[in-house]
Amino acid sequence: MSDTRRRVKVYTLNEDRQWDDRGTGHVSSTYVERLKGMALLVRAESDGSLLLESKISPNTAYQKQQDTLIVWSEAENYDLALSFQEKAGCDEIWEKICQVQGKDPAVEITQELIDESEEERFEEMPETSHLVDLPPCELNKLEEIADLVTSVLSSPIRREKLALALMNEGYIKKLLQLFQVCEDLENSEDLHHLYEIVRGILFLNKAALFEVMFSDDCIMDVVGCLEYDPALVQPKKHREFLTKTAKFKEVIPITDSELRQKIHQTYRVQYIQDIILPTPSVFEENFLSTLTSFIFFNKVEIVSMLQEDEKFLSEVFAQLTDEATDDGKRRELVNFFKEFCAFSQTLQPQNRDAFFKTLANLGILPALEIVMGMDDLQVRAAATDIFSYLVEFSPSMVREFVMQEAQQSDDDILLINVVIEQMICDPDPELGGAVQLMGLLRTLIDPENMLAPSNKTEKTEFLSFFYKYCMHVLTAPLLANTAEEKTGKGALRFMRRIIGLKDEFYNRYIIKGNLFEPVINALLDNGTRYNLLNSAIIELFEFIKVEDIKLLTAHIIDNFYETLESIEYVQTFKGLNTRYEQEKDRQNQRLNSVPSTVRNNRYRRDARALEDDEEMWFNEDDEEEGEAVVPPVEKSKTEDDFSDNYGKFIEAKKVKESEDKENLPKRTSSGSFKFTFSHSAGAANGTNSTNSKSAAVPSSPASTNSSSSKTANSPAPVMTKQAGLVGLVDYPDDEEEDEEEEEASPRKRSRLGS
């Protein structure tokens, strides 16, 4: 159905007295056989599904509000509303409802709301009809009118009758004319009566009365009446605030007069509800529910009208990002968007989704990147609030933008890095902005928020992006502070925390970066002093020993034990060596138990294959940690090839052992302990042996190029899942040398961190 007159939104009132959007569709009035009567049907415009089927009951009270709303209750605590796109469509359906109920379409409500208890009460009160006879609207009758309005608030039926009387006789405008007279005469007593009257009329909770009271002609007089609260010694100056202090700023001229009027009205009505009217008591909390709905639907309409005006929003974005825009203008533009996003919070999820997608398409995130980096604190604070709305709505949308930005931009200025820098450099002594930005950053990098079924790779992709492009910005202050401390206690504490996780991924990263070297240098530089640094480093190694972290134990003993074994005032390092030897014996026993025919068919790993495997390990997702990587095993070589490779291996090994004796760690002139490692032929070809204790098929040091060609064709062996250091090659005729190769020292390998 393409008729826009019948286009509606269906709302239901929830337990919190807030309207929930049930969808958009087209309404019709049709006879439904199953319901035995005329019914209102709303079918979704997206898929034609039935959003609403409601029989027009002869006894249901339907209310017409704001020319485009029809509201009714179908059951206790179940209110429904249809919000029409056009007034003509609302009038058409209203006529159908009135036709079924036999009412004049000119009325705003089709039934009087009477419950059983009220009916019984009024049967016993024959003079009931006289309760809604309004006194003449004169100065000497104001006290009588005030008493009448106040007395009906406890009775629903009397409120209904009074509301109808006020509407039919145009009584409200007459009362407001009296207000002007009383104010000119400075008649405080009558002004107090008018306060009670206007407040009571608001508590009648009728949208039809609100339409009159909040019109441009009446609203300021209504505010004036509410200034004269009898409980106050002096009247408040609300009108002065609304007309002089509160300025309506148009960042871009709004040409739509209806939109301008709606914005003015909504602001003033919100001011009445939030500022002027006292907080309702427990007995009055439902008296202003229609006023809340009035504001809600106004905000929905304002957001919809602005969202549909793409020319207006495009102009706002253009000026916001234009370098020629002066600071004052830019501040107004940012504050406009902040208010705009705040209004959007009244929308239902599907409407908010469309709203933020519109902003994203227009370029809200690139614009925020510019304004968040400005010096103006007010602009940055407002931009942070806007960013918080976006992150709260869709973290995935923000992540997708920043990753695309990194690919498309050549510089290092990324939105997420701007956020980090603003968090670090917050000038507020109480760090209010920093705390807010920290929460937003935590939301963006929290893996638990990266489980969207539409993008299963988001977690891996974004975290990889963050570590590559953002981690150095986040950790820069920490590293700077650490560099200023000679002892580096902060860095040591950080490393201890990581090792405490006992995560193989982090352990391999520590080994790859050779991160134990500065720790041991710090221990040696500290000398024999017994202080906090000494205790912290000893505790770190003690933890590795007690928890038997095999990978780190092997790395420490292989690379640093010759230096550490001289430390005897604690047994930590000797204990580490003992665990290392025990594990080595266990591995030897396990190898010896393998049949020689199986061992003879296992070949050394190719240098490039090792490098590829290591890269694959560090690129793996966390969820795949600990799984075995099993490359395809090629068929065994011939006996001649095997003998040739074996002879070359023995020759190269003897050369390397003689070189290693000359490359022991030495203390520098400054007293720190530095390490240098020689490079094997395999390392020269790019072999990285930290993560896998295997070696490439060796060649003579003098024939590196030939070695490269041969190792490129060697078969890739099977990697095991064991945490221990299991050799991948076993030669039956030289088991002792094989054990040494199996636990090969990193001094024979290239430094992974270099």
N, C-alpha and C positions, 0 to 999 in steps of 0.2 A: 504494500500500500504506500503510494508516494505522496498522499495528501498530507502536507505539513500541518494543516489545522488539527489533525487528529494525533499528531506526534506528542507523546507524553513520557514523563519519567514516573515510575511507580516507587513510592516511599512507604516504609512502615516505621512506626515509632517503637524504639527499643526500650529496655528496662531503665536505661539511663536518661530517658526522655530526649533522646537524640534520634534524628531521622536517618534511617538506613536506606540507601539507594538500591532498589531491587532490579533495576534495568530500564532500558529505553525501548519503547515500542509504539504501536499505533492502537488507539482505543476505538471500540465500537459498542453500540448497544443493540443487543440481539436477543430474541426469544430463545431460551434454552429449554428443551423438552425435559431434560433430567431434573432441572431446578423448578420446572413448572412456572416459569415467569421470565420477565425481562432481566437481563444481566449485563454488567459491564465486562467486556472482554478486552484484554491487552495482550497482543502478540509481539514478541521480540522482533525488532527490525533486523537483527543479525541472522537469526536462523528460523524465525517464525514460531518458536516455542511459546507456550502459553505462560505469560507472566502473572496474569490475574484473571480470575473468574469470580465475579461477585454479583450475587442476585440483588436487584434493587428492591429492598424490602419496603413495604408501605409505612412501616413504623420506625425506620432508621433515620436519624437526624443527619442530613448532609449539609455541609457548610461551604459556601463559596467565598474564597479569600483572595484579595489582591488581583482580581480579574482573571487570574490564570491558575488558580488552585481550587480543588474540590477535596474536602477533608471529611471523613466519617469514621465511625467506630462500628466494627462488625461483632465484636465480643468484648468482654471485660478486659481492659488493658491491651486491646489490639486495635490500634488506630492506623488508618490507611490514608494516603494522599495521592492525588494525581496532579502533576505539575505540567501544564500545557505549554507548548512552544508558542502558540498564538492564542490571543483572547477569543477570536472567533470560534475556535475549536472548543474552548472551555464553555462558552455560551451555548453552543450546540448540544453538548452532553448535558449541561445543566438543565436545558429545556426538556430533554428526554427524562431526566430524573424527576423533575417537577410534574411532568405529564403522568408518569406512573403513580406518583403520590397525590395527584390532583391539586397541586400548589401553583401559585402564580410565580413564573420565572423571575419576577422582580425581587422576590425575597432573597435574603442572604443565607437563611437557614430554613430547612423544610419542616423540622419538627421541634417541639419544645422538649428539652431533656428532663424527663420526670422519672424518678425511680419509685418503687412501690411505697417506700416509707414516706416520700413526699406526697404521693397521691392520698395516702391515708390521712396525713396531717392536714392536707387542704380540704378533704371532705369534711373535717371537723371545724373548718374555719370558713364560714360562709362569706366573710368580708374580704376574702383573699384578693379579689380583683381590684380592690381599692388600694392595695399596696404598691401598685405601679402607676398610680395617678400622680404625675409629676406636678409639684407646685409651680406656679408662674415663675418664670425666670426673672426675678427682681432682687434688688439688693436686700430688702427686708425679709426675703424668703431663703437666703443662703444657708442659714443655720438649719432650717427645716430640711432643705435639700441634702445637706451634709449628713444629717441624722438618718435620712432615708437610704442614702447610698451605703452608709456604714452598716445599717441593719440588715441589708439583703445579702451580704457577703457570705453568711453562714448557710444560705439555702440555694441550691442549684437552680430550682425553678424560679425563685424570685430574682436571681441574677439574670436568668434568661428574659424574663418579662421586663425587667428594667432596661436591659440592653436594647430590646426591641423598641421600647418607648423612647429611649434616647436617640435612636436612629431615625425613627419615623417623624419625630417632631423637630429635627435639626437642632436639638437642645445643646449640643456641645459647643457649637459656634456662638450661641447666645451666651453661654457661660463665660467663654473667653472674652467676649465683648465687655461683660461685667468686670472681668479681671482688670482690663485696661482702665475702667472707670475707678475701681477701688485703688489701683496703684496711683492714679493721678490724685486721688483724694487722700492718699496715705492712710487708708482705713485698714489698720493692721488686723482688727478682729475679723472682718470679712475676708481678708486675704488668707487668714488661717483656715477659715471655712472652705475657701476655694482649694486650698492645699488638700484638705480631707476629701473634697469632692473628686478632684482630678485623680488623686491616688486611688480612691475607691473605684473609679471608672476603669483605670488600668487593671485593677484586680478582678474586674469582670471577665477578663481574659478572652475578649472577643476580637477577632481579626477585623471585622467590619468597623468596629469603633477605632481600632488602631489606624486604619486607612484614613479616617477623618482626622484623628488627633496628630498623626505624623505627616500630614500633608504640608507642603511648603507654607501655606497660609496660616497654619495653626501651631506647628511644632514649637516655635519659639515662645508663644504664649503658654503652651503646656509646660515648657521648661520654667517659665516665669512663675507660674502657679506653684511649682514644686520647690521654688526657692524659699517660700514662706512656711517652713516647718515650724509649728508651734513650739517644738522642743528646743529651738535655737533662739539665742538671745538676739542675734543679728541675722538677717537673711543672707543666704549664700549668693554669690555673683556668677551663677552658671552661664547666664546669657552673655555676660561680658567675656567670659573665657571662650565660649563658642564663636563669638563674632569678632573678637579682637586678638585674643591670644592664639587660638587654634587657627592656623592659616592653611588653606587648601592650596597645595603646591602641585601644579601640573608640570611634570618633568618634560612631557610632550603634550602639546595642546590636545584636549579631548573634544572632538567635534560633535560627538553624539550627545545631544542634550539629555536624552533619557538616561544614558549612562552616568552623566554628571549628576543628575538629580538623585539617582539611586545611590551613588557614592556618598553624597551629602546626607541623605536620609539615614543610611546605614550607620554612618559615624555618629550622628546625633542620637539615634535610638540606642546604639551601644553605650553611649555616654549616659543616657538616662538609666539604663539597666545597671551598669557597673558603678556609676558614681553617685547619681542622685537618689535613686530608690534605696532604702535601707535593706540590709540583708533580711530576706523573708524568714519568718519563724517556721517551726515545724508544721504549723497549721496553715501557713501561707505558701509553702514551697511550690505547690502546684498552681497557684493563682497566676503565675507569669509564664506558664509553659508555652502559651501561644505567642507571647512576646519573643521567647527564645526561638521558636519556629520562624517567626517573622524575620528575625535577623539572619537566621540560617539560610532561608531561601533567598534573601537579598544578596548574601555573599556568594551563593552558588551562581546567581544570575550575573553578578559583577565579574566573577572569574570567567564565566562562559563568554560573556560579551568581549572581554579583553583578549581572551585566548583566540577567539574567532577573528579578531582584527589583526591580521598578520602584518599589515603595513605599520600599525602603531608599534608593535613589539619589535619589528625589524629596525625601526628608527631608534628605539630605545637602546638596542644592542649596538647599533652603529655609533651612537654618541658615547656610549659607555666605554667603548674600546678605542675611540678616536683620541690620539695624543693631543689634539688641539683643544679638547674639552677642558675647561678650567676646573679646579679642584672643587669649588662649591657646587657646580652643576653635576659633577661626577658623584659627589656625596648624595645629592638628591636622587640621582638615578639608582644608586645602590640601595638607598633606603626604600625607594619605590619597589624594587624587586624583593626586598626583605618583606615588606608588607604584603606584596602579591603572593609570595610563598606562604606567608602566615594565613592568608585567606584560604589558600588551597587545602589547608588542614581540615576544613569543614567538608571537603568533598569525600565521597565514598571511594574505595580502593580503585575501581575501574576508571573513575573520573580523574583521580589523582594520577593514575598511570598515563592517561592521555595528556594531562597537564604537563607533567615532567618530561614526557617525550617531546612535546612541542618546544619546551625550553631547550632541551638537548639538541634538537634539530636546528634551532636558531643560534646555538653556540654559547650556551650559558657557561660551560666548563672552561673554554678558552678565555672567556671574558673574566671569569673568576681568577684565573691564573694571573691576569694582568693586575686586577685591582687588589688582590691579596698581597702583592709585592710592593704596594705603594706605602709611602711614609705616613699618610693620614691615618691616625689610629681609629677614627670613627668609621672610615671606609673599610678598613681591614676588619673591624669588629662586625660590621654589617655583612661583609662578604663571607666571614666565617659562619655566621648564622645561616646564610643561604646555602653554603656548602654542607652544613649539618643537615638541612632539609633533604638535600640530594643524597647524601650518604645514608641517611635513615631510610629514605624511600627505596633506593636501589644501589647497594654497594657494588654489585656486578657491573652496573652501567658506568660507574666511576672507574673501576678497574680496567674495563675494556677501553675507555678513553685514554687513560695514562699509558697503557701498553701500546696503543696505536700511535700515540704522540711520540713515544720513544723511537718508533720505527720511521716516522715521517719527519722528525726534526733532527737537525744536525747538531744543535747546541745541547748543553746539559740542563737547560732551564725546563724542568718538568713540573707539572702541577703538584704532584705528590712531594717533590723536593722543596717546592715553595712552602707547602704546608709544614714540612719538617723544620725548615729554617725559621718560619714564624713561631713555631712551638719552642725552638731553642732560644730565640732572641726576644721572647715576650718581655716588654718593658714593665709590665704590671708587677709590682712587688709581691702581690698575692698570687701571681701566676694564674689568674682566672682564665685568660685566653689560652695559655699553654695547656691547662688541664682539659679544656674543651677540645682542643686540637689533638691532644694525646688520645682522648676517647675515640675520636673519629679515625685516627690512624690505626688504633687497635682494632676497630671494626673492620677496616679495610684489609688488614693483614691476618686477621683471625681465620685459620683454616676451617673452623666450624661454619663460617659464613660462606664457604666456597664449595658448597655441595649441591649447586643447582643442577638438576638433571639435564637441562638444556646444554650445559657446557661441562662435560666431565673432565676436561683437561685444564679448567680454570685454575685449580689449586697449584698444579705443577708450573703452569705458564706464569702465573702472577708471582709466585714466590721466587722463581728463577729471575724474573724481571726485577723484583725488589732487591734481591741480593746483588744483582749486577749493577743497577743504576742508582739505588737509593741507600743501601746499607752504609756506604762510606760517608754519606752525608749525615745519617743518623748517629753514627759512632764517632764522628769527627771530634766533638767536644770531649768524649771519654778518652779518646786517644791523645788529644792535646793535653788533657790533665795528667794522663799517665806519663807522657813524655817529660812533663815538668817535674815529676817525682823520680828521684834517683833510684828509689827502690822498686818502683812499678808495682806497688801492692795491689792497686786496682786491677791491673792486667792479670796478675797472679790469681786474684780472687775470681776473676771472670773465667780463667782457664780451669781452675779447680771446680767451678760450677759445671762447666761443660763435661769434664771428665767424670764428674759425679753422676751424670746421666747414663754412663756406661753404654753409650750408643756407638756401634761400630762405624757408622757413617762419620761421626765427629772424630773418632779415634783415627780413622784413616786420613782425615783432613789434617789433623795435628801432625801426623807423620809426614804427609806430603809437604807441608809447610816447614818442616823441621823446627817446630815451635818449642821443643824442649831445650834447644841450644841456648836461647837467651835466659831460660830459667836456670840452667846449670851454670851459665856464666855469672848470673846474679848470686848464686850460692857460693861460687868460688871467690867472687869479688868481696863478698861479705866476710870472708875469712873465718876466723875462729870466734867472731862475736856471736853471743847467744842472745838474739833479739827476735822480734816478731817476724821479720822476713825469714830468718833461719828456720823458725818453727813452722811457718806456713809451707815452706818448700819441702821440709822433711815430712810434714803431714801429707802433702800431695803424693809423694812417692810411697809413703806407708799405705795410703789408701789403695794405690795401684797394686801393691803387694798383697794386702789383705783380701781385696776383691778378686785377686788373681786375673787381672785383665791381660790376657796372654799377648795380644797384639802390641800393646804398649810396653809390656815387660821385655819382649824380644827386641823391640826397637831401642829401648834404653840400654840394655846389656850389650847389644851388637855395636852401638855407636859410642857409648859414654862410660862403660864400666871400667876401663883402664884408668880413667880419671877418678871415678867415684869410689873405687875399691880402697883408696887410701883413707877414706872417711870412716873412722872406727868408733867414734863416740856414740854412734847409733848403729844398730844391726840391720837397718832398713835395706841398704844396698846389697849387703851380703845375702840377706833374705831374698831379695829380688833375683840375684844370681842363682841361688839354690832352686827357686821355682823355675827359673829358665832351664837349668840343667835337668830338673825332673821332667819337665815337659819334653825336652829334647830326647831323653831316654825313652819316654813313652812313645814318641813318634818313631824312634829307631826300632823299638820292639814291634810296633805296628807294621813298619815296612818289611821287617824280617819275616813276618808271618805271611806276607804276600808271596805266592808261588813265583819262582824266577821266570817262568814262561810269560807270566802276566807283566812282570816288571820289564822284561826285555822288549816288550811291544809298546812301551810308553816312551814318548819322545819329548824332547825339550820344546818349549814354546817359542815360536817365532817372535823376534823383537817387536815388530810392528803389531803383531796380534796382541802382545802384552799391553802395548800402549793403547790400542783400541779398547781392550777390555777395561782398562783402568778408567778411560774416559766414559765408557758405558756405565761403570759403577757409580761415578760421581754425578751422572745425569739421571740415574734411576730415581723414581718417585719413592718417597718414604715408605709407602705401603708395600714396596717390593723388596725392602731391606731384608737381607738374610737369605734370599733365595739363591740357589745355585745357578751359575751361568754355565751352560754346557754347550760349548761350540761343537760343531760336527767333527768327529775324529776321522782323519783320512786313513786310508789303508796303509799298512806297515810297509816300510821301505825294504829294499833288498839287503841281504847280509853285507854286500860289498859297500853300499852307501853307509851303512851303520858303522862298519869298521873304520872307514875313512873319517867320519865325523868324530868318532870316539878318540882316535889318535890325535886329531887336532885339538880336541878338548883337553887332553892330558898335557899337551905341550903348552897351551895358553894358560892353563891353571898354574903351572910351575912358574911361569913368567910373572903372573899377577901376584903370587905369594911373595916373591922377592921384592916386588914394588911396594907392597903393603907395609913391609917392615920399615920403609923409609918415610912413610906418611902417617906416623902416629900423631895425635893431637898435641899441640904445643901451646904454652902460655905466652901471650904477647907482652910487649914492654910495659903496657899499662896494667898488667896483672890479670886481665880478663883471659878466659880460656877460649880459644877459637879452634874450629875444626875445618880441615880440608880433606876432601875425598878424591881419590884417584878414580879414573873412569875406565871401565872395562870396554872391550870391543863392542859388546852388546849395548852398553850405554851410549857409545859413540853413534850407534845406529838409532838412537832414540828410545832404547828400552827403559821403562820405568818399573823398578822392581819393588817398590815399597808395599804395594797392596797385594802382591803375589810373590811368594818366596821362590819363584822359579827363575831360571836364567835362559837366555837364548843359546842356541848351539854355537859354541865359541869358535873363533878363528884366531889366527896369529895376529898379534898387534901390528905387525908390519903389513898385513894384507887386509885392511879394513874394507876396501871396496869389494873384494871378492867375498869377504864375510857377509856383506850386505846382500849380495845376490844369492848366497846360499841360504841365509837365514830367512829370506823372504819366502822360500819354498818349503820350509820345514813345517810339519803338521802341527795344528793347535791341539794341545792336550786338554783333558777334562779338569775343570776346577772343582774342588770339593767345597762343601758347606761348613767344614770344621773350622773352628776359630784357631786351632793350632797351626803350626808352620809345617805343613806336609810337603816334602819335596815332590816335584812332578816328574823327576827322572831318577832311575835307579839302575846302577850298573853292577852286576853281580860280582865282577872281578875286582872292584875297587870300592867296597861299601864304606870304608872309612872316609875316603875323599868325597864320596857322595853325600855323607852326613854333613861335612863341612860346607859343601856347596848348598845343601838344603837350608842351612842356617846362615847363609852368606851375609857378611857384614855390609851395611850400607856404604862403608867407605869404598866399596868396589863399584858403587853405583853413582850415577849423576845425582846431584842434589835436586830434589823435586821442587823446592821453592825458588830455584834460580832460573 
